[in-house]
Amino acid sequence: MIIARAGEPIAILTAYKPPRRKIAPPGSLEGQGWMAEDFNASVDDLFDALKDGEAPAANETPAAAPGK
C-alpha cells in the first residue's frame, strides 16, 4: 500500500518480516560454564541436617548472614 500526499508517494506500507534468529553453532559456549568439584557428591549430610529436632520451625526467621 502506498500513502501519498498531494499525489506524491510519501510512504510504502509492507508486511512485517521479523528478523531471522541466529542459531549458535554447537560448542559455541564451550569454556564459559563451570561445574563444582563436588556436584556429584552424596547429599546424605544435607538430609542428616534436616532430621527431627534439628530443622528450624516454620515460623522462625533465619539468622541474618554476617555482614548484612
Backbone bond lengths (Angstrom), bond angles and torsions (degrees), N, CA, C in turn:
res aa  C-N    CA-C-N  psi(-1)  N-CA   C-N-CA  omega(-1)  CA-C   N-CA-C  phi
1 M - - - 1.437 - - 1.529 107.01 -
2 I 1.281 116.10 135.08 1.465 122.30 179.96 1.522 108.36 -110.69
3 I 1.318 116.01 130.52 1.464 121.84 176.14 1.523 106.81 -101.50
4 A 1.332 114.76 129.34 1.469 119.11 -177.50 1.520 110.08 -125.96
5 R 1.337 114.58 153.71 1.463 121.60 175.49 1.536 105.88 -129.26
6 A 1.299 114.01 122.65 1.465 120.68 -179.05 1.527 111.45 55.36
7 G 1.330 115.71 37.37 1.441 120.37 177.12 1.518 115.37 83.17
8 E 1.327 118.11 -4.80 1.464 122.30 179.29 1.533 109.53 -101.99
9 P 1.327 119.14 126.64 1.471 120.35 176.97 1.535 110.43 -64.46
10 I 1.350 115.69 130.91 1.471 119.57 179.03 1.521 112.35 -119.43
11 A 1.331 117.86 -16.66 1.459 120.39 179.67 1.519 109.70 -155.93
12 I 1.316 115.30 150.14 1.455 121.77 174.74 1.524 107.06 -122.74
13 L 1.331 116.82 123.38 1.456 121.65 177.65 1.521 108.50 -96.25
14 T 1.351 115.07 128.96 1.463 120.48 178.53 1.524 108.85 -130.06
15 A 1.301 116.57 168.24 1.467 121.65 177.78 1.526 109.32 -67.03
16 Y 1.324 115.87 144.54 1.462 121.09 178.36 1.520 109.24 -73.26
17 K 1.321 116.56 131.87 1.458 122.32 175.97 1.524 107.54 -119.08
18 P 1.331 117.44 107.81 1.474 118.88 -179.87 1.526 110.71 -63.17
19 P 1.321 116.88 148.10 1.472 119.29 179.89 1.528 110.35 -65.07
20 R 1.315 116.05 147.21 1.458 120.21 178.56 1.520 109.05 -70.88
21 R 1.305 115.61 134.73 1.462 120.49 178.18 1.515 109.41 -81.80
22 K 1.309 115.78 134.39 1.454 120.21 178.07 1.529 108.48 -86.84
23 I 1.296 116.04 132.38 1.464 121.51 178.12 1.526 107.46 -98.50
24 A 1.330 114.54 126.80 1.465 119.22 -179.25 1.525 109.58 -68.11
25 P 1.309 117.20 139.32 1.463 119.76 179.19 1.525 110.97 -69.55
26 P 1.318 117.72 151.76 1.468 120.43 178.38 1.525 111.01 -55.82
27 G 1.319 115.25 135.27 1.459 120.36 178.15 1.506 114.55 86.92
28 S 1.324 118.44 2.98 1.465 119.75 -176.27 1.523 112.75 -71.50
29 L 1.329 118.50 -17.73 1.467 121.00 177.73 1.532 112.63 -99.52
30 E 1.317 117.08 9.92 1.454 120.89 -178.66 1.527 110.65 -58.57
31 G 1.320 115.18 131.85 1.457 120.93 177.87 1.516 114.05 84.60
32 Q 1.320 118.75 -1.65 1.459 120.59 -178.65 1.523 113.07 -97.58
33 G 1.305 118.45 -6.31 1.467 122.16 178.59 1.517 109.52 -116.65
34 W 1.311 115.60 173.82 1.453 119.64 177.75 1.520 108.49 -146.75
35 M 1.302 115.15 160.92 1.452 121.50 178.62 1.522 107.23 -133.78
36 A 1.316 116.60 134.22 1.458 120.65 -179.19 1.527 110.27 -61.11
37 E 1.310 115.92 147.99 1.459 120.53 179.87 1.532 111.36 -59.81
38 D 1.335 116.71 -33.38 1.463 120.45 -175.98 1.531 112.58 -105.11
39 F 1.331 118.53 28.39 1.460 120.52 -176.41 1.524 111.82 -61.22
40 N 1.299 117.53 -27.10 1.449 121.33 -176.72 1.536 111.69 -103.95
41 A 1.324 116.70 12.74 1.463 121.06 -178.38 1.527 110.35 -72.06
42 S 1.284 115.26 157.81 1.456 121.75 179.68 1.529 110.33 -64.87
43 V 1.312 116.57 143.55 1.464 121.17 178.99 1.526 111.36 -102.95
44 D 1.326 117.00 19.89 1.459 120.58 -178.76 1.524 111.46 -59.88
45 D 1.334 117.96 -38.36 1.462 120.64 179.37 1.523 110.84 -62.18
46 L 1.309 117.01 -36.33 1.452 120.82 178.43 1.518 110.24 -62.93
47 F 1.316 117.31 -45.54 1.463 120.30 -179.21 1.524 111.19 -70.51
48 D 1.330 117.83 -32.22 1.465 120.46 176.44 1.527 110.72 -62.38
49 A 1.319 117.79 -34.61 1.459 121.43 179.93 1.518 111.60 -70.19
50 L 1.296 118.04 -19.16 1.461 121.23 -178.00 1.527 113.43 -100.69
51 K 1.315 117.79 12.58 1.469 120.76 178.92 1.519 109.85 -65.29
52 D 1.321 115.59 163.47 1.469 121.62 -179.18 1.523 111.96 -50.76
53 G 1.317 115.43 133.99 1.449 121.86 176.26 1.519 114.14 86.63
54 E 1.303 119.15 -12.33 1.451 120.49 -178.43 1.523 112.98 -103.82
55 A 1.322 117.22 -20.26 1.465 120.14 -178.56 1.523 109.46 -82.17
56 P 1.325 118.77 143.21 1.465 120.85 177.58 1.534 110.50 -66.95
57 A 1.317 115.08 150.50 1.458 119.96 178.54 1.526 109.32 -67.48
58 A 1.323 116.31 157.24 1.461 121.16 -176.45 1.524 111.85 -64.07
59 N 1.330 118.23 -29.09 1.460 120.29 -177.59 1.527 112.93 -90.68
60 E 1.319 118.50 -2.56 1.464 120.95 177.69 1.522 109.41 -82.83
61 T 1.321 115.61 143.35 1.465 119.15 175.96 1.513 107.64 -96.12
62 P 1.319 117.50 139.98 1.466 119.70 179.21 1.524 110.52 -67.43
63 A 1.313 115.55 151.70 1.464 120.69 178.36 1.533 109.34 -66.81
64 A 1.308 115.67 146.98 1.466 120.75 179.69 1.527 109.37 -67.95
65 A 1.301 115.92 145.27 1.459 120.74 177.82 1.520 109.10 -68.87
66 P 1.331 117.24 146.88 1.466 119.44 178.80 1.523 111.44 -59.02
67 G 1.299 115.93 138.55 1.456 121.25 177.94 1.504 114.40 86.49
68 K 1.317 118.29 4.54 1.469 119.55 179.07 1.499 111.44 -111.90
